[in-house]
Amino acid sequence: MSISPLDKIALIYEYNPSSPLFARVAANEFSKGNFEQAVEIIQKGLGQFPNYPTAYLISAKVKAALGNFDEAKSDLSKAQLLLNDTEFYEKHIEEIEQIAKRNSIINESKISSKTSEIEDHLEELAAKLQKAKIEINNDDSVEIKPKRTTKDFKELEIISDTLAEIYFAQGNFLEAKNVYQKLLKRFPEKENLYKSKISDIENKIKSQTKS
């Protein structure tokens, strides 16, 4: 079973945080509602790639979700200037406004819950949050990647806990075991953790063999 594109992106970013893939990682965090983490990734990435229009678009959406509407509009304007597209701002400002409104609904729900018994309103609040969940509109047509060469994913020896967990979740136990064995050699201070993981995998393999 192959690794999904999002998993590949996450692994490459984990291995190299200065990769231009930071924008896709931030977009993924945004779609999951992790706004603080998304804006942190975007800010660090724009420090490396200040002329990345897609990153400014994602930044505008994240800041709108955080309630920083003026900053969101500013980032949207920067993306328009970089793209030299006079219609870009008008195409996306409505979406930014909708994100800001949805964020306002979430905040109002949180405030109202504090004025009454939390136990009486947990289900209602969860329903409102679910309805107000923001999904990013991944528009690859406006993505302009910086001119920077990177090694092919297969050429990178990315050995990490994340890769091992992905293999394990996919049922590729031998691959997961191999990664943990390499991690054990690289990080001997985590011997107990990795030996426990390897033992769990071996037990999993044995149970499959018996069945």
GUNUDO-466052 format. One record per atom (N, C-alpha, C): residue in one letter; atom name; x, y, z. Coordinates in nm, 2 decimals. Atoms other than C-alpha are relative to their C-alpha. Layout:
<sites>
 residuo atomo      u      v      w
       A    CA      X      Y      Z
...
</sites>
This chain:
<sites>
 residuo atomo      u      v      w
       M     N   0.09  -0.12   0.00
       M    CA   0.00   0.00   0.00
       M     C   0.09   0.12   0.00
       S     N  -0.09  -0.11   0.02
       S    CA   0.15   0.33  -0.11
       S     C  -0.04   0.11   0.10
       I     N   0.02  -0.11  -0.09
       I    CA   0.19   0.64   0.11
       I     C  -0.08   0.11  -0.07
       S     N   0.08  -0.10   0.06
       S    CA  -0.07   0.91   0.04
       S     C   0.08   0.13  -0.02
       P     N  -0.07  -0.13   0.03
       P    CA   0.04   1.25  -0.11
       P     C   0.01   0.09   0.13
       L     N  -0.01  -0.09  -0.12
       L    CA  -0.05   1.43   0.22
       L     C   0.10  -0.06   0.10
       D     N  -0.10   0.06  -0.09
       D    CA   0.16   1.18   0.42
       D     C   0.14   0.03  -0.05
       K     N  -0.13  -0.03   0.06
       K    CA   0.45   1.23   0.18
       K     C   0.04   0.15   0.03
       I     N  -0.03  -0.14  -0.02
       I    CA   0.42   1.61   0.22
       I     C   0.04   0.02   0.15
       A     N  -0.03  -0.01  -0.14
       A    CA   0.41   1.58   0.60
       A     C   0.13  -0.05   0.04
       L     N  -0.14   0.05  -0.02
       L    CA   0.72   1.36   0.60
       L     C   0.11   0.08  -0.05
       I     N  -0.11  -0.08   0.05
       I    CA   0.92   1.58   0.38
       I     C   0.01   0.13   0.08
       Y     N   0.00  -0.12  -0.09
       Y    CA   0.82   1.89   0.59
       Y     C   0.07  -0.03   0.13
       E     N  -0.06   0.04  -0.13
       E    CA   0.92   1.70   0.91
       E     C   0.15  -0.01  -0.02
       Y     N  -0.14   0.02   0.03
       Y    CA   1.25   1.62   0.75
       Y     C   0.07   0.13  -0.03
       N     N  -0.05  -0.13   0.04
       N    CA   1.30   1.97   0.61
       N     C  -0.10   0.11   0.01
       P     N   0.10  -0.11  -0.03
       P    CA   1.09   2.25   0.77
       P     C   0.01   0.12  -0.09
       S     N  -0.02  -0.11   0.09
       S    CA   1.24   2.50   0.52
       S     C  -0.05  -0.03  -0.14
       S     N   0.05   0.04   0.13
       S    CA   1.08   2.32   0.23
       S     C  -0.12   0.09  -0.05
       P     N   0.12  -0.08   0.04
       P    CA   0.83   2.52   0.01
       P     C  -0.13  -0.07   0.01
       L     N   0.12   0.07  -0.03
       L    CA   0.58   2.25   0.09
       L     C  -0.07   0.05   0.13
       F     N   0.06  -0.05  -0.12
       F    CA   0.51   2.44   0.41
       F     C  -0.14   0.05  -0.02
       A     N   0.13  -0.05   0.03
       A    CA   0.21   2.60   0.24
       A     C  -0.10  -0.11   0.00
       R     N   0.09   0.11   0.00
       R    CA   0.05   2.26   0.18
       R     C  -0.03  -0.05   0.14
       V     N   0.01   0.05  -0.14
       V    CA   0.12   2.15   0.54
       V     C  -0.09   0.10   0.08
       A     N   0.08  -0.10  -0.07
       A    CA  -0.03   2.48   0.67
       A     C  -0.15  -0.01  -0.04
       A     N   0.14   0.01   0.05
       A    CA  -0.34   2.43   0.45
       A     C  -0.07  -0.12   0.06
       N     N   0.06   0.12  -0.06
       N    CA  -0.39   2.08   0.59
       N     C  -0.03   0.03   0.15
       E     N   0.03  -0.03  -0.14
       E    CA  -0.37   2.21   0.95
       E     C  -0.12   0.09   0.00
       F     N   0.12  -0.09   0.00
       F    CA  -0.62   2.49   0.86
       F     C  -0.12  -0.08  -0.02
       S     N   0.12   0.08   0.02
       S    CA  -0.86   2.23   0.72
       S     C  -0.04  -0.08   0.12
       K     N   0.03   0.08  -0.12
       K    CA  -0.84   2.04   1.05
       K     C  -0.04   0.09   0.11
       G     N   0.03  -0.10  -0.10
       G    CA  -0.91   2.36   1.24
       G     C   0.11   0.04   0.10
       N     N  -0.12  -0.03  -0.09
       N    CA  -0.56   2.39   1.39
       N     C   0.06   0.13  -0.05
       F     N  -0.04  -0.13   0.06
       F    CA  -0.54   2.76   1.31
       F     C   0.13   0.06   0.06
       E     N  -0.13  -0.05  -0.06
       E    CA  -0.26   2.85   1.56
       E     C   0.12  -0.06  -0.06
       Q     N  -0.11   0.07   0.05
       Q    CA  -0.04   2.58   1.43
       Q     C   0.02   0.04  -0.15
       A     N  -0.01  -0.03   0.14
       A    CA  -0.12   2.67   1.07
       A     C   0.07   0.14  -0.02
       V     N  -0.06  -0.13   0.01
       V    CA  -0.03   3.04   1.12
       V     C   0.15   0.00   0.03
       E     N  -0.15   0.02  -0.04
       E    CA   0.30   2.94   1.29
       E     C   0.08  -0.05  -0.12
       I     N  -0.06   0.06   0.11
       I    CA   0.39   2.73   0.99
       I     C   0.02   0.10  -0.11
       I     N   0.00  -0.10   0.11
       I    CA   0.30   3.00   0.74
       I     C   0.10   0.11   0.03
       Q     N  -0.09  -0.11  -0.03
       Q    CA   0.49   3.27   0.92
       Q     C   0.15  -0.04  -0.02
       K     N  -0.14   0.05   0.02
       K    CA   0.81   3.06   0.93
       K     C   0.03  -0.02  -0.15
       G     N  -0.02   0.02   0.14
       G    CA   0.77   2.96   0.57
       G     C   0.02   0.13  -0.08
       L     N  -0.02  -0.12   0.08
       L    CA   0.72   3.31   0.44
       L     C   0.13   0.08   0.03
       G     N  -0.13  -0.06  -0.03
       G    CA   1.04   3.41   0.62
       G     C   0.10  -0.06  -0.10
       Q     N  -0.09   0.06   0.10
       Q    CA   1.21   3.17   0.37
       Q     C  -0.04   0.03  -0.14
       F     N   0.06  -0.02   0.14
       F    CA   0.98   3.23   0.07
       F     C  -0.09   0.12   0.00
       P     N   0.08  -0.12  -0.01
       P    CA   0.85   3.59   0.09
       P     C  -0.08   0.04  -0.12
       N     N   0.07  -0.03   0.13
       N    CA   0.73   3.59  -0.27
       N     C  -0.09  -0.12  -0.05
       Y     N   0.08   0.12   0.03
       Y    CA   0.50   3.29  -0.25
       Y     C  -0.15   0.03   0.01
       P     N   0.14  -0.05  -0.01
       P    CA   0.14   3.40  -0.34
       P     C  -0.10  -0.10   0.06
       T     N   0.09   0.10  -0.06
       T    CA  -0.03   3.07  -0.24
       T     C   0.01   0.01   0.15
       A     N  -0.02   0.00  -0.15
       A    CA   0.12   3.10   0.11
       A     C  -0.08   0.12   0.05
       Y     N   0.07  -0.11  -0.05
       Y    CA  -0.03   3.45   0.14
       Y     C  -0.15  -0.02   0.00
       L     N   0.14   0.03   0.01
       L    CA  -0.37   3.33   0.03
       L     C  -0.04  -0.09   0.12
       I     N   0.03   0.09  -0.11
       I    CA  -0.36   3.05   0.29
       I     C   0.01   0.08   0.13
       S     N  -0.02  -0.08  -0.12
       S    CA  -0.23   3.30   0.55
       S     C  -0.13   0.09   0.02
       A     N   0.12  -0.09  -0.01
       A    CA  -0.53   3.53   0.47
       A     C  -0.12  -0.08   0.06
       K     N   0.11   0.08  -0.05
       K    CA  -0.77   3.24   0.54
       K     C   0.01  -0.03   0.15
       V     N  -0.03   0.04  -0.14
       V    CA  -0.60   3.14   0.86
       V     C  -0.03   0.12   0.09
       K     N   0.02  -0.12  -0.08
       K    CA  -0.60   3.50   0.99
       K     C  -0.14   0.04   0.01
       A     N   0.14  -0.03   0.00
       A    CA  -0.96   3.55   0.90
       A     C  -0.07  -0.10   0.11
       A     N   0.05   0.10  -0.09
       A    CA  -1.04   3.23   1.10
       A     C   0.04   0.04   0.15
       L     N  -0.05  -0.05  -0.14
       L    CA  -0.84   3.38   1.40
       L     C  -0.06   0.13   0.04
       G     N   0.06  -0.13  -0.03
       G    CA  -1.04   3.70   1.38
       G     C   0.08   0.12  -0.04
       N     N  -0.08  -0.12   0.04
       N    CA  -0.76   3.92   1.23
       N     C  -0.03   0.03  -0.14
       F     N   0.05  -0.03   0.14
       F    CA  -0.96   4.04   0.93
       F     C   0.08   0.10  -0.07
       D     N  -0.08  -0.10   0.07
       D    CA  -0.75   4.34   0.85
       D     C   0.13  -0.06  -0.05
       E     N  -0.12   0.07   0.04
       E    CA  -0.44   4.13   0.84
       E     C  -0.03  -0.10  -0.11
       A     N   0.04   0.09   0.10
       A    CA  -0.62   3.88   0.63
       A     C  -0.01   0.07  -0.14
       K     N   0.01  -0.08   0.13
       K    CA  -0.71   4.15   0.37
       K     C   0.13   0.04  -0.05
       S     N  -0.13  -0.04   0.04
       S    CA  -0.35   4.27   0.37
       S     C   0.07  -0.11  -0.07
       D     N  -0.07   0.11   0.07
       D    CA  -0.22   3.92   0.29
       D     C  -0.06  -0.03  -0.13
       L     N   0.07   0.03   0.13
       L    CA  -0.48   3.88   0.02
       L     C   0.05   0.10  -0.11
       S     N  -0.05  -0.10   0.09
       S    CA  -0.36   4.21  -0.13
       S     C   0.15  -0.03  -0.05
       K     N  -0.14   0.04   0.03
       K    CA   0.01   4.08  -0.12
       K     C   0.00  -0.11  -0.11
       A     N   0.01   0.11   0.10
       A    CA  -0.09   3.77  -0.31
       A     C  -0.04   0.05  -0.13
       Q     N   0.05  -0.06   0.12
       Q    CA  -0.27   3.98  -0.57
       Q     C   0.12   0.07  -0.07
       L     N  -0.11  -0.07   0.05
       L    CA   0.04   4.19  -0.62
       L     C   0.11  -0.09  -0.06
       L     N  -0.10   0.10   0.05
       L    CA   0.27   3.89  -0.66
       L     C  -0.05  -0.07  -0.12
       L     N   0.05   0.07   0.12
       L    CA   0.04   3.73  -0.91
       L     C  -0.03   0.10  -0.11
       N     N   0.03  -0.10   0.10
       N    CA  -0.02   4.06  -1.09
       N     C  -0.13  -0.03  -0.07
       D     N   0.13   0.03   0.05
       D    CA  -0.38   3.97  -1.12
       D     C  -0.10   0.09   0.07
       T     N   0.09  -0.10  -0.05
       T    CA  -0.62   4.26  -1.08
       T     C  -0.13  -0.05   0.06
       E     N   0.13   0.06  -0.05
       E    CA  -0.92   4.03  -1.02
       E     C   0.01  -0.09   0.12
       F     N  -0.02   0.11  -0.11
       F    CA  -0.76   3.80  -0.76
       F     C  -0.06   0.04   0.13
       Y     N   0.05  -0.04  -0.13
       Y    CA  -0.86   4.01  -0.46
       Y     C  -0.16  -0.02   0.00
       E     N   0.15   0.01   0.01
       E    CA  -1.23   4.03  -0.57
       E     C  -0.05  -0.15   0.00
       K     N   0.04   0.14   0.01
       K    CA  -1.23   3.65  -0.64
       K     C   0.00  -0.06   0.14
       H     N  -0.02   0.07  -0.13
       H    CA  -1.13   3.56  -0.28
       H     C  -0.05   0.08   0.12
       I     N   0.03  -0.07  -0.11
       I    CA  -1.24   3.84  -0.06
       I     C  -0.14  -0.05   0.07
       E     N   0.12   0.05  -0.05
       E    CA  -1.59   3.70  -0.03
       E     C   0.02  -0.13   0.09
       E     N  -0.03   0.12  -0.07
       E    CA  -1.45   3.36   0.09
       E     C   0.06   0.04   0.14
       I     N  -0.07  -0.05  -0.13
       I    CA  -1.23   3.55   0.35
       I     C  -0.11   0.05   0.09
       E     N   0.11  -0.06  -0.09
       E    CA  -1.54   3.74   0.48
       E     C  -0.08  -0.12   0.06
       Q     N   0.08   0.11  -0.05
       Q    CA  -1.73   3.41   0.51
       Q     C   0.07  -0.08   0.11
       I     N  -0.08   0.07  -0.11
       I    CA  -1.45   3.25   0.71
       I     C   0.00   0.08   0.13
       A     N   0.00  -0.09  -0.12
       A    CA  -1.44   3.56   0.94
       A     C  -0.14  -0.01   0.07
       K     N   0.13   0.01  -0.06
       K    CA  -1.82   3.53   0.99
       K     C  -0.02  -0.13   0.08
       R     N   0.01   0.13  -0.06
       R    CA  -1.80   3.16   1.07
       R     C   0.08   0.00   0.13
       N     N  -0.08  -0.01  -0.12
       N    CA  -1.52   3.23   1.32
       N     C  -0.08   0.08   0.11
       S     N   0.08  -0.08  -0.09
       S    CA  -1.75   3.49   1.48
       S     C  -0.11  -0.08   0.07
       I     N   0.10   0.09  -0.05
       I    CA  -2.02   3.23   1.52
       I     C   0.06  -0.09   0.10
       I     N  -0.07   0.09  -0.10
       I    CA  -1.77   2.99   1.69
       I     C   0.03   0.08   0.13
       N     N  -0.03  -0.08  -0.12
       N    CA  -1.66   3.27   1.93
       N     C  -0.12   0.03   0.08
       E     N   0.12  -0.03  -0.08
       E    CA  -2.01   3.37   2.02
       E     C  -0.05  -0.13   0.07
       S     N   0.04   0.13  -0.06
       S    CA  -2.09   3.00   2.09
       S     C   0.08  -0.02   0.12
       K     N  -0.09   0.02  -0.12
       K    CA  -1.79   2.98   2.32
       K     C  -0.03   0.09   0.11
       I     N   0.03  -0.10  -0.10
       I    CA  -1.88   3.30   2.50
       I     C  -0.13  -0.04   0.07
       S     N   0.14   0.04  -0.06
       S    CA  -2.25   3.19   2.55
       S     C   0.01  -0.12   0.09
       S     N  -0.01   0.12  -0.08
       S    CA  -2.14   2.86   2.69
       S     C   0.05   0.03   0.14
       K     N  -0.06  -0.03  -0.13
       K    CA  -1.95   3.03   2.97
       K     C  -0.11   0.07   0.09
       T     N   0.10  -0.07  -0.08
       T    CA  -2.27   3.21   3.09
       T     C  -0.10  -0.09   0.06
       S     N   0.09   0.10  -0.05
       S    CA  -2.45   2.89   3.16
       S     C   0.07  -0.12   0.04
       E     N  -0.06   0.13  -0.05
       E    CA  -2.39   2.54   3.30
       E     C   0.06  -0.07  -0.12
       I     N  -0.07   0.06   0.12
       I    CA  -2.13   2.38   3.07
       I     C  -0.06  -0.14  -0.03
       E     N   0.06   0.13   0.03
       E    CA  -2.29   2.04   3.11
       E     C  -0.13   0.01  -0.08
       D     N   0.12  -0.01   0.07
       D    CA  -2.62   2.17   2.97
       D     C   0.01   0.04  -0.14
       H     N  -0.02  -0.06   0.13
       H    CA  -2.47   2.31   2.66
       H     C   0.11  -0.07  -0.09
       L     N  -0.11   0.07   0.08
       L    CA  -2.19   2.07   2.55
       L     C  -0.05  -0.05  -0.13
       E     N   0.05   0.06   0.12
       E    CA  -2.40   1.89   2.29
       E     C  -0.03   0.11  -0.10
       E     N   0.04  -0.11   0.09
       E    CA  -2.54   2.22   2.15
       E     C   0.13   0.07  -0.06
       L     N  -0.12  -0.07   0.04
       L    CA  -2.19   2.38   2.13
       L     C   0.07  -0.09  -0.11
       A     N  -0.07   0.09   0.09
       A    CA  -2.05   2.07   1.96
       A     C  -0.07   0.00  -0.14
       A     N   0.07   0.00   0.13
       A    CA  -2.32   2.08   1.69
       A     C   0.03   0.13  -0.07
       K     N  -0.03  -0.13   0.07
       K    CA  -2.26   2.45   1.62
       K     C   0.14   0.00  -0.06
       L     N  -0.13   0.01   0.05
       L    CA  -1.89   2.39   1.59
       L     C   0.01  -0.09  -0.12
       Q     N   0.00   0.09   0.12
       Q    CA  -1.95   2.10   1.35
       Q     C  -0.05   0.07  -0.12
       K     N   0.06  -0.07   0.12
       K    CA  -2.17   2.32   1.13
       K     C   0.09   0.11  -0.05
       A     N  -0.09  -0.11   0.03
       A    CA  -1.92   2.60   1.14
       A     C   0.14  -0.04  -0.04
       K     N  -0.13   0.05   0.03
       K    CA  -1.63   2.38   1.05
       K     C   0.04   0.06  -0.14
       I     N  -0.05  -0.06   0.13
       I    CA  -1.42   2.55   0.78
       I     C   0.08  -0.10  -0.08
       E     N  -0.08   0.09   0.09
       E    CA  -1.29   2.36   0.48
       E     C   0.07   0.09  -0.10
       I     N  -0.07  -0.09   0.09
       I    CA  -1.02   2.52   0.28
       I     C  -0.03  -0.04  -0.15
       N     N   0.02   0.02   0.14
       N    CA  -1.08   2.55  -0.09
       N     C   0.14  -0.01  -0.07
       N     N  -0.14   0.01   0.06
       N    CA  -0.75   2.41  -0.24
       N     C  -0.01   0.03  -0.15
       D     N   0.00  -0.04   0.14
       D    CA  -0.72   2.60  -0.56
       D     C   0.14   0.00  -0.06
       D     N  -0.14   0.01   0.05
       D    CA  -0.41   2.47  -0.73
       D     C   0.03   0.09  -0.12
       S     N  -0.03  -0.08   0.11
       S    CA  -0.46   2.70  -1.02
       S     C   0.07   0.13   0.03
       V     N  -0.07  -0.12  -0.04
       V    CA  -0.32   2.99  -0.82
       V     C   0.13  -0.03   0.07
       E     N  -0.12   0.03  -0.07
       E    CA  -0.03   2.80  -0.68
       E     C   0.12   0.02  -0.09
       I     N  -0.12  -0.02   0.07
       I    CA   0.30   2.93  -0.80
       I     C   0.12  -0.04   0.09
       K     N  -0.11   0.05  -0.09
       K    CA   0.59   2.73  -0.65
       K     C   0.13   0.07  -0.03
       P     N  -0.13  -0.06   0.01
       P    CA   0.92   2.90  -0.58
       P     C   0.09  -0.08  -0.08
       K     N  -0.10   0.07   0.08
       K    CA   1.20   2.81  -0.82
       K     C   0.11  -0.05   0.09
       R     N  -0.10   0.06  -0.09
       R    CA   1.39   2.58  -0.59
       R     C  -0.01  -0.15  -0.02
       T     N   0.00   0.15   0.03
       T    CA   1.50   2.22  -0.66
       T     C   0.01  -0.07   0.13
       T     N   0.00   0.09  -0.12
       T    CA   1.44   1.94  -0.41
       T     C   0.02  -0.14  -0.05
       K     N  -0.02   0.14   0.04
       K    CA   1.54   1.58  -0.42
       K     C  -0.13  -0.07  -0.01
       D     N   0.12   0.09   0.01
       D    CA   1.29   1.32  -0.52
       D     C  -0.02  -0.06   0.13
       F     N   0.04   0.06  -0.14
       F    CA   1.10   1.18  -0.22
       F     C   0.07  -0.13   0.02
       K     N  -0.05   0.13  -0.02
       K    CA   1.23   0.84  -0.28
       K     C   0.15   0.00   0.03
       E     N  -0.14  -0.01  -0.02
       E    CA   1.59   0.96  -0.27
       E     C   0.03   0.04   0.14
       L     N  -0.03  -0.05  -0.14
       L    CA   1.55   1.10   0.08
       L     C  -0.02  -0.11   0.10
       E     N   0.01   0.10  -0.11
       E    CA   1.62   0.87   0.37
       E     C  -0.07   0.06   0.12
       I     N   0.08  -0.06  -0.11
       I    CA   1.34   1.00   0.59
       I     C  -0.04  -0.11   0.09
       I     N   0.03   0.10  -0.10
       I    CA   1.35   0.78   0.89
       I     C  -0.06   0.07   0.13
       S     N   0.07  -0.07  -0.11
       S    CA   1.10   0.91   1.15
       S     C  -0.11  -0.08   0.06
       D     N   0.11   0.07  -0.07
       D    CA   0.84   0.80   1.40
       D     C  -0.13   0.01  -0.09
       T     N   0.12  -0.02   0.08
       T    CA   0.58   0.94   1.16
       T     C  -0.01  -0.10  -0.11
       L     N   0.00   0.10   0.10
       L    CA   0.69   0.71   0.88
       L     C  -0.03  -0.14   0.05
       A     N   0.03   0.13  -0.06
       A    CA   0.69   0.41   1.11
       A     C  -0.15  -0.02   0.03
       E     N   0.14   0.01  -0.04
       E    CA   0.34   0.49   1.23
       E     C  -0.09  -0.01  -0.12
       I     N   0.07   0.01   0.12
       I    CA   0.22   0.53   0.87
       I     C   0.00  -0.15  -0.05
       Y     N  -0.02   0.14   0.04
       Y    CA   0.36   0.19   0.78
       Y     C  -0.09  -0.09   0.08
       F     N   0.08   0.09  -0.09
       F    CA   0.20   0.03   1.09
       F     C  -0.15   0.01  -0.03
       A     N   0.15  -0.02   0.02
       A    CA  -0.14   0.19   1.02
       A     C  -0.04  -0.07  -0.13
       Q     N   0.03   0.06   0.13
       Q    CA  -0.12   0.05   0.66
       Q     C   0.01  -0.15   0.01
       G     N  -0.02   0.15  -0.01
       G    CA  -0.04  -0.30   0.79
       G     C   0.13  -0.05  -0.06
       N     N  -0.13   0.04   0.05
       N    CA   0.31  -0.29   0.65
       N     C   0.09  -0.01   0.11
       F     N  -0.07   0.02  -0.12
       F    CA   0.46  -0.43   0.96
       F     C   0.15  -0.02  -0.01
       L     N  -0.14   0.02   0.02
       L    CA   0.79  -0.54   0.83
       L     C   0.07   0.13  -0.03
       E     N  -0.06  -0.13   0.03
       E    CA   0.86  -0.19   0.69
       E     C   0.00   0.09   0.13
       A     N   0.00  -0.07  -0.12
       A    CA   0.75  -0.04   1.02
       A     C   0.11  -0.04   0.10
       K     N  -0.11   0.06  -0.08
       K    CA   0.98  -0.27   1.21
       K     C   0.14   0.05  -0.04
       N     N  -0.13  -0.04   0.06
       N    CA   1.27  -0.18   0.98
       N     C   0.03   0.14   0.04
       V     N  -0.01  -0.14  -0.04
       V    CA   1.21   0.19   1.05
       V     C   0.04   0.02   0.15
       Y     N  -0.03  -0.01  -0.15
       Y    CA   1.20   0.14   1.43
       Y     C   0.14  -0.05   0.03
       Q     N  -0.13   0.05  -0.03
       Q    CA   1.52  -0.06   1.42
       Q     C   0.11   0.10  -0.04
       K     N  -0.10  -0.10   0.04
       K    CA   1.70   0.22   1.23
       K     C  -0.01   0.12   0.10
       L     N   0.02  -0.10  -0.10
       L    CA   1.55   0.47   1.48
       L     C   0.07  -0.03   0.13
       L     N  -0.06   0.05  -0.13
       L    CA   1.68   0.26   1.77
       L     C   0.15   0.02  -0.01
       K     N  -0.15  -0.02   0.01
       K    CA   2.04   0.28   1.63
       K     C   0.03   0.15   0.00
       R     N  -0.02  -0.15   0.01
       R    CA   2.00   0.66   1.56
       R     C  -0.02   0.07   0.13
       F     N   0.03  -0.06  -0.13
       F    CA   1.85   0.74   1.90
       F     C   0.00  -0.10   0.11
       P     N  -0.01   0.11  -0.11
       P    CA   1.97   0.49   2.16
       P     C  -0.06   0.05   0.13
       E     N   0.06  -0.04  -0.13
       E    CA   1.84   0.71   2.44
       E     C  -0.15  -0.03   0.00
       K     N   0.14   0.04   0.01
       K    CA   1.49   0.60   2.32
       K     C  -0.02  -0.15  -0.01
       E     N  -0.01   0.15   0.01
       E    CA   1.58   0.23   2.35
       E     C  -0.13  -0.06   0.04
       N     N   0.12   0.06  -0.06
       N    CA   1.28   0.14   2.57
       N     C  -0.12   0.02  -0.09
       L     N   0.11  -0.03   0.08
       L    CA   1.03   0.31   2.35
       L     C   0.00  -0.09  -0.13
       Y     N   0.00   0.07   0.13
       Y    CA   1.15   0.16   2.02
       Y     C   0.00  -0.15   0.01
       K     N   0.00   0.15  -0.02
       K    CA   1.21  -0.19   2.16
       K     C  -0.15  -0.04   0.03
       S     N   0.14   0.03  -0.02
       S    CA   0.85  -0.18   2.28
       S     C  -0.08   0.00  -0.12
       K     N   0.07   0.00   0.13
       K    CA   0.73  -0.08   1.94
       K     C   0.03  -0.12  -0.09
       I     N  -0.04   0.11   0.08
       I    CA   0.93  -0.35   1.77
       I     C  -0.07  -0.13   0.06
       S     N   0.07   0.12  -0.06
       S    CA   0.79  -0.61   2.02
       S     C  -0.15  -0.01  -0.04
       D     N   0.14   0.00   0.03
       D    CA   0.44  -0.50   1.95
       D     C  -0.02  -0.04  -0.15
       I     N   0.01   0.04   0.15
       I    CA   0.50  -0.54   1.57
       I     C   0.02  -0.15  -0.01
       E     N  -0.03   0.14   0.01
       E    CA   0.65  -0.88   1.61
       E     C  -0.12  -0.09   0.05
       N     N   0.12   0.07  -0.05
       N    CA   0.35  -0.99   1.82
       N     C  -0.12   0.00  -0.11
       K     N   0.10  -0.02   0.11
       K    CA   0.12  -0.85   1.54
       K     C   0.03  -0.10  -0.11
       I     N  -0.04   0.09   0.11
       I    CA   0.31  -1.05   1.28
       I     C  -0.03  -0.14   0.03
       K     N   0.02   0.14  -0.04
       K    CA   0.29  -1.37   1.48
       K     C  -0.15  -0.03   0.00
       S     N   0.15   0.02  -0.01
       S    CA  -0.09  -1.33   1.54
       S     C  -0.05  -0.02  -0.14
       Q     N   0.04   0.01   0.14
       Q    CA  -0.13  -1.28   1.16
       Q     C   0.04  -0.14  -0.06
       T     N  -0.05   0.13   0.05
       T    CA   0.08  -1.59   1.09
       T     C  -0.09  -0.12   0.05
       K     N   0.08   0.11  -0.05
       K    CA  -0.13  -1.81   1.32
       K     C  -0.14   0.00  -0.06
       S     N   0.14   0.00   0.05
       S    CA  -0.46  -1.69   1.18
       S     C   0.00  -0.04  -0.15
</sites>
